[in-house]
């Protein structure tokens, strides 16, 4: 039975990759249950001769593209980073965060995300 792999985009940002023999019906289900789908502006559909071929392509594409809302096939080991702030500097961090309109945790998270994007870019370019 023919099966598809569909990719849902918001502009150029790939939101999700899925597999279905009835992609229109599956996207309607996503729209009713997933907030990310309502952000979607485009869906690209590729058809395969059988479900096994579609499944293999779906997994490969998820690992390659790492869509934001896919969890299956999109997990890698993570590193827990514990940031300790010197108590003498804590007030400086809080003040800087207040001026920036974010919490200290949000600032740290954003910095770590930038590092992770650079690492991922280097991994993809190898």
ZAGUSE-427192 format. One record per atom (N, C-alpha, C): residue number from 1; residue in one letter; atom name; x, y, z. Coordinates in steps of 0.2 Angstrom, whole numbers, plus 5000, padded with zeros to 4 digits. Layout:
<sites>
(site NUM; 'a'; 'CA'; (X; Y; Z))
...
</sites>
This chain:
<sites>
(site 1; 'x'; 'N'; (5004; 4994; 5000))
(site 1; 'x'; 'CA'; (5000; 5000; 5000))
(site 1; 'x'; 'C'; (5004; 5006; 5000))
(site 2; 'x'; 'N'; (5003; 5011; 4996))
(site 2; 'x'; 'CA'; (5007; 5017; 4995))
(site 2; 'x'; 'C'; (5006; 5021; 5002))
(site 3; 'x'; 'N'; (5012; 5025; 5004))
(site 3; 'x'; 'CA'; (5012; 5028; 5010))
(site 3; 'x'; 'C'; (5016; 5035; 5009))
(site 4; 'x'; 'N'; (5014; 5040; 5012))
(site 4; 'x'; 'CA'; (5018; 5046; 5011))
(site 4; 'x'; 'C'; (5022; 5048; 5017))
(site 5; 'x'; 'N'; (5027; 5053; 5016))
(site 5; 'x'; 'CA'; (5030; 5056; 5021))
(site 5; 'x'; 'C'; (5029; 5064; 5020))
(site 6; 'x'; 'N'; (5026; 5067; 5025))
(site 6; 'x'; 'CA'; (5024; 5074; 5024))
(site 6; 'x'; 'C'; (5028; 5078; 5029))
(site 7; 'x'; 'N'; (5030; 5084; 5026))
(site 7; 'x'; 'CA'; (5034; 5089; 5030))
(site 7; 'x'; 'C'; (5030; 5095; 5030))
(site 8; 'x'; 'N'; (5029; 5098; 5037))
(site 8; 'x'; 'CA'; (5025; 5104; 5038))
(site 8; 'x'; 'C'; (5030; 5109; 5040))
(site 9; 'x'; 'N'; (5029; 5115; 5036))
(site 9; 'x'; 'CA'; (5033; 5121; 5037))
(site 9; 'x'; 'C'; (5029; 5127; 5039))
(site 10; 'x'; 'N'; (5033; 5131; 5043))
(site 10; 'x'; 'CA'; (5030; 5138; 5044))
(site 10; 'x'; 'C'; (5035; 5143; 5040))
(site 11; 'x'; 'N'; (5034; 5145; 5034))
(site 11; 'x'; 'CA'; (5039; 5148; 5030))
(site 11; 'x'; 'C'; (5044; 5143; 5028))
(site 12; 'x'; 'N'; (5050; 5145; 5030))
(site 12; 'x'; 'CA'; (5056; 5140; 5029))
(site 12; 'x'; 'C'; (5057; 5136; 5035))
(site 13; 'x'; 'N'; (5054; 5137; 5040))
(site 13; 'x'; 'CA'; (5056; 5133; 5046))
(site 13; 'x'; 'C'; (5052; 5126; 5046))
(site 14; 'x'; 'N'; (5055; 5121; 5046))
(site 14; 'x'; 'CA'; (5052; 5114; 5046))
(site 14; 'x'; 'C'; (5050; 5113; 5053))
(site 15; 'x'; 'N'; (5043; 5112; 5054))
(site 15; 'x'; 'CA'; (5040; 5111; 5060))
(site 15; 'x'; 'C'; (5040; 5103; 5062))
(site 16; 'x'; 'N'; (5038; 5099; 5057))
(site 16; 'x'; 'CA'; (5036; 5092; 5059))
(site 16; 'x'; 'C'; (5037; 5088; 5052))
(site 17; 'x'; 'N'; (5039; 5082; 5053))
(site 17; 'x'; 'CA'; (5039; 5077; 5048))
(site 17; 'x'; 'C'; (5035; 5071; 5050))
(site 18; 'x'; 'N'; (5030; 5068; 5046))
(site 18; 'x'; 'CA'; (5026; 5063; 5048))
(site 18; 'x'; 'C'; (5025; 5058; 5042))
(site 19; 'x'; 'N'; (5022; 5052; 5044))
(site 19; 'x'; 'CA'; (5021; 5047; 5039))
(site 19; 'x'; 'C'; (5013; 5045; 5039))
(site 20; 'x'; 'N'; (5010; 5044; 5033))
(site 20; 'x'; 'CA'; (5003; 5042; 5033))
(site 20; 'x'; 'C'; (5001; 5040; 5026))
(site 21; 'x'; 'N'; (4997; 5035; 5026))
(site 21; 'x'; 'CA'; (4994; 5033; 5019))
(site 21; 'x'; 'C'; (4988; 5038; 5017))
(site 22; 'x'; 'N'; (4986; 5042; 5022))
(site 22; 'x'; 'CA'; (4981; 5047; 5021))
(site 22; 'x'; 'C'; (4983; 5054; 5024))
(site 23; 'x'; 'N'; (4988; 5057; 5021))
(site 23; 'x'; 'CA'; (4991; 5063; 5024))
(site 23; 'x'; 'C'; (4986; 5069; 5025))
(site 24; 'x'; 'N'; (4981; 5070; 5021))
(site 24; 'x'; 'CA'; (4976; 5075; 5022))
(site 24; 'x'; 'C'; (4972; 5074; 5028))
(site 25; 'x'; 'N'; (4970; 5068; 5029))
(site 25; 'x'; 'CA'; (4967; 5066; 5035))
(site 25; 'x'; 'C'; (4971; 5067; 5041))
(site 26; 'x'; 'N'; (4977; 5065; 5041))
(site 26; 'x'; 'CA'; (4982; 5065; 5046))
(site 26; 'x'; 'C'; (4983; 5072; 5048))
(site 27; 'x'; 'N'; (4984; 5077; 5043))
(site 27; 'x'; 'CA'; (4985; 5084; 5045))
(site 27; 'x'; 'C'; (4979; 5087; 5048))
(site 28; 'x'; 'N'; (4973; 5085; 5046))
(site 28; 'x'; 'CA'; (4967; 5087; 5049))
(site 28; 'x'; 'C'; (4967; 5085; 5057))
(site 29; 'x'; 'N'; (4970; 5079; 5058))
(site 29; 'x'; 'CA'; (4970; 5077; 5065))
(site 29; 'x'; 'C'; (4975; 5081; 5069))
(site 30; 'x'; 'N'; (4981; 5083; 5066))
(site 30; 'x'; 'CA'; (4986; 5087; 5069))
(site 30; 'x'; 'C'; (4983; 5094; 5070))
(site 31; 'x'; 'N'; (4980; 5097; 5066))
(site 31; 'x'; 'CA'; (4977; 5104; 5066))
(site 31; 'x'; 'C'; (4972; 5104; 5073))
(site 32; 'x'; 'N'; (4969; 5098; 5074))
(site 32; 'x'; 'CA'; (4964; 5099; 5079))
(site 32; 'x'; 'C'; (4967; 5097; 5086))
(site 33; 'x'; 'N'; (4973; 5094; 5086))
(site 33; 'x'; 'CA'; (4977; 5092; 5092))
(site 33; 'x'; 'C'; (4983; 5096; 5094))
(site 34; 'x'; 'N'; (4986; 5098; 5089))
(site 34; 'x'; 'CA'; (4993; 5101; 5089))
(site 34; 'x'; 'C'; (4994; 5108; 5088))
(site 35; 'x'; 'N'; (4996; 5112; 5093))
(site 35; 'x'; 'CA'; (4997; 5119; 5091))
(site 35; 'x'; 'C'; (5002; 5121; 5086))
(site 36; 'x'; 'N'; (5007; 5117; 5085))
(site 36; 'x'; 'CA'; (5012; 5118; 5080))
(site 36; 'x'; 'C'; (5009; 5118; 5073))
(site 37; 'x'; 'N'; (5004; 5114; 5072))
(site 37; 'x'; 'CA'; (5001; 5113; 5066))
(site 37; 'x'; 'C'; (4998; 5119; 5063))
(site 38; 'x'; 'N'; (4994; 5122; 5068))
(site 38; 'x'; 'CA'; (4991; 5128; 5066))
(site 38; 'x'; 'C'; (4995; 5134; 5064))
(site 39; 'x'; 'N'; (5002; 5133; 5065))
(site 39; 'x'; 'CA'; (5007; 5138; 5063))
(site 39; 'x'; 'C'; (5009; 5136; 5056))
(site 40; 'x'; 'N'; (5008; 5130; 5053))
(site 40; 'x'; 'CA'; (5010; 5128; 5047))
(site 40; 'x'; 'C'; (5007; 5132; 5041))
(site 41; 'x'; 'N'; (5012; 5134; 5036))
(site 41; 'x'; 'CA'; (5009; 5137; 5030))
(site 41; 'x'; 'C'; (5010; 5133; 5024))
(site 42; 'x'; 'N'; (5014; 5128; 5025))
(site 42; 'x'; 'CA'; (5015; 5123; 5019))
(site 42; 'x'; 'C'; (5016; 5116; 5021))
(site 43; 'x'; 'N'; (5013; 5112; 5017))
(site 43; 'x'; 'CA'; (5015; 5104; 5018))
(site 43; 'x'; 'C'; (5017; 5102; 5011))
(site 44; 'x'; 'N'; (5023; 5098; 5012))
(site 44; 'x'; 'CA'; (5026; 5095; 5006))
(site 44; 'x'; 'C'; (5025; 5087; 5007))
(site 45; 'x'; 'N'; (5022; 5084; 5002))
(site 45; 'x'; 'CA'; (5021; 5077; 5002))
(site 45; 'x'; 'C'; (5025; 5073; 4997))
(site 46; 'x'; 'N'; (5028; 5068; 5000))
(site 46; 'x'; 'CA'; (5032; 5063; 4995))
(site 46; 'x'; 'C'; (5029; 5056; 4996))
(site 47; 'x'; 'N'; (5027; 5053; 4990))
(site 47; 'x'; 'CA'; (5024; 5046; 4991))
(site 47; 'x'; 'C'; (5029; 5041; 4990))
(site 48; 'x'; 'N'; (5028; 5035; 4993))
(site 48; 'x'; 'CA'; (5032; 5029; 4993))
(site 48; 'x'; 'C'; (5028; 5023; 4991))
(site 49; 'x'; 'N'; (5031; 5018; 4988))
(site 49; 'x'; 'CA'; (5027; 5012; 4986))
(site 49; 'x'; 'C'; (5025; 5008; 4992))
(site 50; 'x'; 'N'; (5028; 5008; 4998))
(site 50; 'x'; 'CA'; (5026; 5004; 5004))
(site 50; 'x'; 'C'; (5027; 5008; 5010))
(site 51; 'x'; 'N'; (5024; 5006; 5015))
(site 51; 'x'; 'CA'; (5025; 5009; 5022))
(site 51; 'x'; 'C'; (5032; 5008; 5025))
(site 52; 'x'; 'N'; (5035; 5002; 5023))
(site 52; 'x'; 'CA'; (5042; 5001; 5026))
(site 52; 'x'; 'C'; (5047; 5007; 5023))
(site 53; 'x'; 'N'; (5046; 5008; 5016))
(site 53; 'x'; 'CA'; (5050; 5013; 5013))
(site 53; 'x'; 'C'; (5049; 5020; 5016))
(site 54; 'x'; 'N'; (5042; 5021; 5017))
(site 54; 'x'; 'CA'; (5041; 5028; 5020))
(site 54; 'x'; 'C'; (5043; 5029; 5027))
(site 55; 'x'; 'N'; (5043; 5023; 5031))
(site 55; 'x'; 'CA'; (5045; 5023; 5038))
(site 55; 'x'; 'C'; (5053; 5025; 5038))
(site 56; 'x'; 'N'; (5056; 5021; 5033))
(site 56; 'x'; 'CA'; (5064; 5022; 5033))
(site 56; 'x'; 'C'; (5065; 5030; 5031))
(site 57; 'x'; 'N'; (5062; 5032; 5026))
(site 57; 'x'; 'CA'; (5063; 5039; 5024))
(site 57; 'x'; 'C'; (5061; 5044; 5030))
(site 58; 'x'; 'N'; (5056; 5043; 5033))
(site 58; 'x'; 'CA'; (5053; 5047; 5038))
(site 58; 'x'; 'C'; (5059; 5048; 5044))
(site 59; 'x'; 'N'; (5061; 5042; 5046))
(site 59; 'x'; 'CA'; (5066; 5042; 5051))
(site 59; 'x'; 'C'; (5073; 5045; 5049))
(site 60; 'x'; 'N'; (5075; 5044; 5043))
(site 60; 'x'; 'CA'; (5081; 5047; 5040))
(site 60; 'x'; 'C'; (5080; 5055; 5040))
(site 61; 'x'; 'N'; (5075; 5057; 5037))
(site 61; 'x'; 'CA'; (5074; 5064; 5037))
(site 61; 'x'; 'C'; (5073; 5068; 5044))
(site 62; 'x'; 'N'; (5070; 5064; 5048))
(site 62; 'x'; 'CA'; (5069; 5067; 5055))
(site 62; 'x'; 'C'; (5076; 5068; 5058))
(site 63; 'x'; 'N'; (5080; 5063; 5058))
(site 63; 'x'; 'CA'; (5087; 5063; 5060))
(site 63; 'x'; 'C'; (5091; 5068; 5057))
(site 64; 'x'; 'N'; (5090; 5069; 5050))
(site 64; 'x'; 'CA'; (5094; 5074; 5046))
(site 64; 'x'; 'C'; (5092; 5081; 5047))
(site 65; 'x'; 'N'; (5085; 5082; 5047))
(site 65; 'x'; 'CA'; (5083; 5089; 5048))
(site 65; 'x'; 'C'; (5081; 5092; 5055))
(site 66; 'x'; 'N'; (5080; 5087; 5059))
(site 66; 'x'; 'CA'; (5079; 5088; 5066))
(site 66; 'x'; 'C'; (5073; 5093; 5067))
(site 67; 'x'; 'N'; (5067; 5092; 5065))
(site 67; 'x'; 'CA'; (5061; 5097; 5066))
(site 67; 'x'; 'C'; (5060; 5098; 5073))
(site 68; 'x'; 'N'; (5058; 5104; 5074))
(site 68; 'x'; 'CA'; (5057; 5106; 5081))
(site 68; 'x'; 'C'; (5051; 5102; 5085))
(site 69; 'x'; 'N'; (5046; 5099; 5082))
(site 69; 'x'; 'CA'; (5041; 5096; 5085))
(site 69; 'x'; 'C'; (5041; 5089; 5084))
(site 70; 'x'; 'N'; (5046; 5086; 5081))
(site 70; 'x'; 'CA'; (5047; 5078; 5081))
(site 70; 'x'; 'C'; (5051; 5076; 5087))
(site 71; 'x'; 'N'; (5048; 5071; 5091))
(site 71; 'x'; 'CA'; (5052; 5068; 5096))
(site 71; 'x'; 'C'; (5055; 5062; 5095))
(site 72; 'x'; 'N'; (5051; 5057; 5091))
(site 72; 'x'; 'CA'; (5054; 5051; 5089))
(site 72; 'x'; 'C'; (5059; 5052; 5084))
(site 73; 'x'; 'N'; (5064; 5048; 5084))
(site 73; 'x'; 'CA'; (5070; 5048; 5080))
(site 73; 'x'; 'C'; (5074; 5055; 5080))
(site 74; 'x'; 'N'; (5072; 5059; 5085))
(site 74; 'x'; 'CA'; (5075; 5066; 5085))
(site 74; 'x'; 'C'; (5078; 5067; 5092))
(site 75; 'x'; 'N'; (5080; 5062; 5096))
(site 75; 'x'; 'CA'; (5083; 5062; 5102))
(site 75; 'x'; 'C'; (5090; 5061; 5102))
(site 76; 'x'; 'N'; (5094; 5065; 5105))
(site 76; 'x'; 'CA'; (5101; 5063; 5106))
(site 76; 'x'; 'C'; (5103; 5063; 5113))
(site 77; 'x'; 'N'; (5108; 5060; 5115))
(site 77; 'x'; 'CA'; (5110; 5061; 5122))
(site 77; 'x'; 'C'; (5111; 5068; 5124))
(site 78; 'x'; 'N'; (5109; 5070; 5130))
(site 78; 'x'; 'CA'; (5110; 5077; 5132))
(site 78; 'x'; 'C'; (5115; 5077; 5138))
(site 79; 'x'; 'N'; (5117; 5083; 5138))
(site 79; 'x'; 'CA'; (5122; 5085; 5144))
(site 79; 'x'; 'C'; (5119; 5089; 5148))
(site 80; 'x'; 'N'; (5119; 5088; 5155))
(site 80; 'x'; 'CA'; (5116; 5092; 5160))
(site 80; 'x'; 'C'; (5122; 5097; 5162))
(site 81; 'x'; 'N'; (5120; 5103; 5161))
(site 81; 'x'; 'CA'; (5125; 5108; 5163))
(site 81; 'x'; 'C'; (5123; 5112; 5169))
(site 82; 'x'; 'N'; (5127; 5112; 5174))
(site 82; 'x'; 'CA'; (5125; 5115; 5180))
(site 82; 'x'; 'C'; (5129; 5122; 5181))
(site 83; 'x'; 'N'; (5126; 5127; 5180))
(site 83; 'x'; 'CA'; (5129; 5134; 5181))
(site 83; 'x'; 'C'; (5129; 5136; 5188))
(site 84; 'x'; 'N'; (5134; 5137; 5191))
(site 84; 'x'; 'CA'; (5135; 5140; 5198))
(site 84; 'x'; 'C'; (5137; 5147; 5197))
(site 85; 'x'; 'N'; (5133; 5152; 5200))
(site 85; 'x'; 'CA'; (5135; 5159; 5200))
(site 85; 'x'; 'C'; (5138; 5161; 5207))
(site 86; 'x'; 'N'; (5143; 5164; 5207))
(site 86; 'x'; 'CA'; (5146; 5166; 5213))
(site 86; 'x'; 'C'; (5141; 5171; 5217))
(site 87; 'x'; 'N'; (5140; 5169; 5223))
(site 87; 'x'; 'CA'; (5135; 5173; 5227))
(site 87; 'x'; 'C'; (5136; 5181; 5226))
(site 88; 'x'; 'N'; (5143; 5183; 5226))
(site 88; 'x'; 'CA'; (5144; 5190; 5225))
(site 88; 'x'; 'C'; (5142; 5193; 5218))
(site 89; 'x'; 'N'; (5141; 5188; 5213))
(site 89; 'x'; 'CA'; (5139; 5191; 5206))
(site 89; 'x'; 'C'; (5132; 5190; 5205))
(site 90; 'x'; 'N'; (5128; 5187; 5210))
(site 90; 'x'; 'CA'; (5121; 5185; 5209))
(site 90; 'x'; 'C'; (5117; 5191; 5207))
(site 91; 'x'; 'N'; (5118; 5196; 5211))
(site 91; 'x'; 'CA'; (5114; 5203; 5210))
(site 91; 'x'; 'C'; (5116; 5206; 5204))
(site 92; 'x'; 'N'; (5122; 5205; 5201))
(site 92; 'x'; 'CA'; (5124; 5208; 5195))
(site 92; 'x'; 'C'; (5120; 5204; 5189))
(site 93; 'x'; 'N'; (5120; 5198; 5190))
(site 93; 'x'; 'CA'; (5116; 5194; 5185))
(site 93; 'x'; 'C'; (5108; 5195; 5185))
(site 94; 'x'; 'N'; (5106; 5196; 5191))
(site 94; 'x'; 'CA'; (5099; 5198; 5191))
(site 94; 'x'; 'C'; (5097; 5204; 5188))
(site 95; 'x'; 'N'; (5101; 5209; 5190))
(site 95; 'x'; 'CA'; (5100; 5216; 5187))
(site 95; 'x'; 'C'; (5101; 5216; 5179))
(site 96; 'x'; 'N'; (5106; 5212; 5177))
(site 96; 'x'; 'CA'; (5107; 5212; 5169))
(site 96; 'x'; 'C'; (5101; 5208; 5166))
(site 97; 'x'; 'N'; (5098; 5203; 5170))
(site 97; 'x'; 'CA'; (5092; 5200; 5167))
(site 97; 'x'; 'C'; (5086; 5205; 5167))
(site 98; 'x'; 'N'; (5085; 5208; 5173))
(site 98; 'x'; 'CA'; (5080; 5213; 5173))
(site 98; 'x'; 'C'; (5080; 5218; 5167))
(site 99; 'x'; 'N'; (5086; 5221; 5166))
(site 99; 'x'; 'CA'; (5087; 5226; 5161))
(site 99; 'x'; 'C'; (5085; 5223; 5154))
(site 100; 'x'; 'N'; (5087; 5216; 5153))
(site 100; 'x'; 'CA'; (5085; 5213; 5147))
(site 100; 'x'; 'C'; (5078; 5210; 5146))
(site 101; 'x'; 'N'; (5074; 5211; 5152))
(site 101; 'x'; 'CA'; (5067; 5209; 5152))
(site 101; 'x'; 'C'; (5067; 5201; 5152))
(site 102; 'x'; 'N'; (5072; 5198; 5155))
(site 102; 'x'; 'CA'; (5071; 5190; 5155))
(site 102; 'x'; 'C'; (5074; 5188; 5162))
(site 103; 'x'; 'N'; (5073; 5182; 5164))
(site 103; 'x'; 'CA'; (5076; 5179; 5170))
(site 103; 'x'; 'C'; (5083; 5177; 5168))
(site 104; 'x'; 'N'; (5087; 5176; 5174))
(site 104; 'x'; 'CA'; (5094; 5173; 5173))
(site 104; 'x'; 'C'; (5093; 5167; 5169))
(site 105; 'x'; 'N'; (5089; 5162; 5171))
(site 105; 'x'; 'CA'; (5088; 5156; 5168))
(site 105; 'x'; 'C'; (5087; 5156; 5160))
(site 106; 'x'; 'N'; (5083; 5161; 5159))
(site 106; 'x'; 'CA'; (5081; 5162; 5151))
(site 106; 'x'; 'C'; (5087; 5165; 5148))
(site 107; 'x'; 'N'; (5091; 5169; 5151))
(site 107; 'x'; 'CA'; (5098; 5171; 5148))
(site 107; 'x'; 'C'; (5102; 5165; 5147))
(site 108; 'x'; 'N'; (5103; 5161; 5152))
(site 108; 'x'; 'CA'; (5108; 5155; 5152))
(site 108; 'x'; 'C'; (5105; 5150; 5146))
(site 109; 'x'; 'N'; (5099; 5149; 5146))
(site 109; 'x'; 'CA'; (5096; 5144; 5141))
(site 109; 'x'; 'C'; (5097; 5147; 5134))
(site 110; 'x'; 'N'; (5096; 5153; 5133))
(site 110; 'x'; 'CA'; (5097; 5156; 5126))
(site 110; 'x'; 'C'; (5105; 5155; 5124))
(site 111; 'x'; 'N'; (5109; 5157; 5129))
(site 111; 'x'; 'CA'; (5116; 5156; 5127))
(site 111; 'x'; 'C'; (5118; 5149; 5126))
(site 112; 'x'; 'N'; (5115; 5144; 5130))
(site 112; 'x'; 'CA'; (5116; 5137; 5128))
(site 112; 'x'; 'C'; (5113; 5135; 5122))
(site 113; 'x'; 'N'; (5108; 5137; 5120))
(site 113; 'x'; 'CA'; (5105; 5136; 5113))
(site 113; 'x'; 'C'; (5109; 5138; 5108))
(site 114; 'x'; 'N'; (5112; 5144; 5108))
(site 114; 'x'; 'CA'; (5116; 5147; 5103))
(site 114; 'x'; 'C'; (5122; 5142; 5102))
(site 115; 'x'; 'N'; (5125; 5140; 5108))
(site 115; 'x'; 'CA'; (5131; 5135; 5108))
(site 115; 'x'; 'C'; (5129; 5129; 5104))
(site 116; 'x'; 'N'; (5123; 5126; 5106))
(site 116; 'x'; 'CA'; (5120; 5120; 5103))
(site 116; 'x'; 'C'; (5119; 5120; 5096))
(site 117; 'x'; 'N'; (5117; 5126; 5094))
(site 117; 'x'; 'CA'; (5116; 5127; 5086))
(site 117; 'x'; 'C'; (5123; 5127; 5083))
(site 118; 'x'; 'N'; (5128; 5130; 5086))
(site 118; 'x'; 'CA'; (5134; 5130; 5083))
(site 118; 'x'; 'C'; (5137; 5123; 5082))
(site 119; 'x'; 'N'; (5136; 5119; 5088))
(site 119; 'x'; 'CA'; (5139; 5113; 5088))
(site 119; 'x'; 'C'; (5135; 5108; 5083))
(site 120; 'x'; 'N'; (5129; 5109; 5082))
(site 120; 'x'; 'CA'; (5125; 5105; 5077))
(site 120; 'x'; 'C'; (5127; 5107; 5070))
(site 121; 'x'; 'N'; (5128; 5114; 5069))
(site 121; 'x'; 'CA'; (5130; 5116; 5062))
(site 121; 'x'; 'C'; (5137; 5113; 5060))
(site 122; 'x'; 'N'; (5141; 5112; 5065))
(site 122; 'x'; 'CA'; (5148; 5109; 5064))
(site 122; 'x'; 'C'; (5147; 5102; 5063))
(site 123; 'x'; 'N'; (5142; 5099; 5066))
(site 123; 'x'; 'CA'; (5141; 5091; 5066))
(site 123; 'x'; 'C'; (5139; 5090; 5059))
(site 124; 'x'; 'N'; (5134; 5094; 5056))
(site 124; 'x'; 'CA'; (5131; 5093; 5050))
(site 124; 'x'; 'C'; (5136; 5094; 5044))
(site 125; 'x'; 'N'; (5140; 5099; 5045))
(site 125; 'x'; 'CA'; (5145; 5101; 5040))
(site 125; 'x'; 'C'; (5151; 5096; 5040))
(site 126; 'x'; 'N'; (5152; 5091; 5044))
(site 126; 'x'; 'CA'; (5157; 5087; 5044))
(site 126; 'x'; 'C'; (5157; 5082; 5039))
</sites>
